[in-house]
Amino acid sequence: MSRIPRDRTNPAGKRPGKIGRAGKDAPAVEPLNIVHGALPSREVILRFIADHPQKASKRELAKAFGLKGDNRVELKHLLQELEQEGMLQKNRKSLIRPGALPPVTVLDITTRDKDGDLIGRPAEWPEDQGVAPAVAIRQQSPAGRQGKGKAPVAGLGDRILAKIFPAVDRGGPAYTARIIKVIDRRRGASMGVFRTAPGGGGRLLPIERRGEEMVIDPDFTGGATDGDLVEVEIARLGRFGLPRAKVLSVVGSVGSEKAISMIAIHAHGIPHVFPPAVITEAEAARPASMSHREDWRDVPLITIDPADAKDHDDAVYAELDPSPDNPGGVLVTVAIADVSWYVRPNSPLDREALKRGNSVYFPDRVVPMLPERISNDLCSLKEGVDRPALAVRMSFSGEGRKIGHTFHRIMMKSAAKLSYQQAQAAVDGKPDDQTGPMLEPILKPLWHAYEVMKRGRDRRQPLELDMPERKILLKPDGTVDRVVVPPRLDAHKLIEEMMIQANVCAAETLEKKRQPLIYRIHDGPTLAKQEILREFLATLGISLAKGGNMRANNFNGILAKADGTPHQTMVSEMVLRSQSQAIYGPENIGHFGLNLMKYAHFTSPIRRYADLIVHRALVGSLGFGEGGITPEEESALDDIAAEISTFERRAMAAERETVDRLIAHHLSGRVGEEFAGRVSGVTKSGLFVSLPDYGADGFVPISTLGSDYFIYDEAHQALSGERTGLGYRLGDSVTVKLAEAIPLAGALRFEMISEGREMPAAVRSFHKAGRRDRGQVRKKPGTRPPRGRH
């Protein structure tokens, strides 16, 4: 992967000029050699994209170079070649240089430069791309651009949505940014662990690696006791000594789950307290009227959810299609809570929901997108209670092909609230008092409809990566009891497939109405990742065809070949790593993993803002009354999609880090014990080892592996000894000893107990060929340096 370009701007804090024009003190920039109407060279294309990221789509490039007819086709082929060579990569609807920032990015303002100008960095940045690039923030005049409107003003600690420009001058950050909007103004608060000091007061130990220790005077402890997790604000900064802080609030003991999840909430800036105006609006809401609604309260729709679910936003019903034109067909109805009725555009509820983007789920708490009055009451499809909904009725042929659908704004009344286990048990022949009377009229038709729909799914062949999902069960005190892998039931698959098809219908309907919307898009694996996977599979004798037209079933074939072999887990891990991340966007590129051309999230508006936007788009385009999408929202879809994609990644990181901290705390008393594990990652620095019984990962530094010289072989995903030929590969079963557990950081360090196994002949020949440039040699401290190190 290409390195991030060197910093090239703003030597004296001067404001950069317009895109493509150097400031008056900037060095001369050689102009592009553009011949209008002629196919540009590779170098010109790459330079143009670097200088004009906002014009980096195929259409904009053709327009900029005046290309028509055959030249447009040649441009397309040239861009594909540059992608295959790793010189370009896709970013939603545009092309960017590897390691470059996309034209619209969410930034966190982290510091100031020597001249006092604000500096930001991307809120999310892949670890494998090194340090996130710095971005110089342009503060506009209060009157805004061209003196119109009010320009957003940001400060330290704020999170912003920004338009990114390549810098022109040398000596400063590689990018400049213009603020589109301030997403979140974060308080100047820090979090850490309070430790008492002799004589009163105490110290604050930071929870972040780059945090700073602070002194807390006796009058400012806020009642904190030793070991409490606290939020503080800086009370005084001096020229000498540590900063002094004041305790704002005591979160709780660092041993409790509440405190551990609060670490992640604070570290990622997740809003978790609803402002008074939002609560007031939610409490004032009243049940929806029948305006523009059909009365479906007699339709026996039921909800099927986890046993501990508190909100129920989807209900299902199925029956045989009575139409003589569709023999063997089924009708499937999916009803989704009508959140758009209660959460109107630009209201306090709406602004807070966008600020959160989605609900965040921790082992024993939820940070909801909407207040409980909305999510758990008015928009929860409770059993036997009238509730407003948007419903889609879908018709499937006997072969599982969707042959039609219609949307409706309805009033419904759920016939039953069932858990997945309860519904599955009834179908499996063990009904209870509630499900017994429902088995023939409701449950069996649902399962029959799923069998019909499954025929279509099997023919579509989405990516079938069946990775186990672990769940942490907690004790009453909030600490870990055990980690389990719940069984995946047909009841889960039934609801999943019905929701997927409802999402497809939403995208198709809005496209047909030419209504702007936010899609759920998933690009195929990049050519660079395909090549890494191809090299790895070749070491196992499994081939992967070359070319840019990969489909999900190509990967299913690989998984099938590995099924039942010792390499099964290893291959599944590598296929998963090769996939791109799904995001939201107003431009449709399809969904690679699901193998669908049109897909938009519609089925969870209680917990995802993207679904709420789709609901509003349906209400507006289908003439369903109040609560439709506004022109202002339509014009901002690009920005909204960028924000909620970032917030989704933020939530995933916070959830994952909380689990890591909980497990590290759970195992902190077992240092020195041995555990059965599996090599889950191989790097130049050492091995990541997962403990299947705990869902935790720890690190084995390469310096502790032994006295041999270890070489990192990326193609084989192996670390192997140069002298002995023994080593470790991705997927190997190993025994490790827990050497260290750091609960606040969620980190585990292991020592390897298992001897390395003999590496395959291909790895040994890799050594003999002397191809050290593809690997990294590490040595045991105190031994002689390796020969021929590259």
Disulfide bonds with the S-S distance in Angstrom:
none
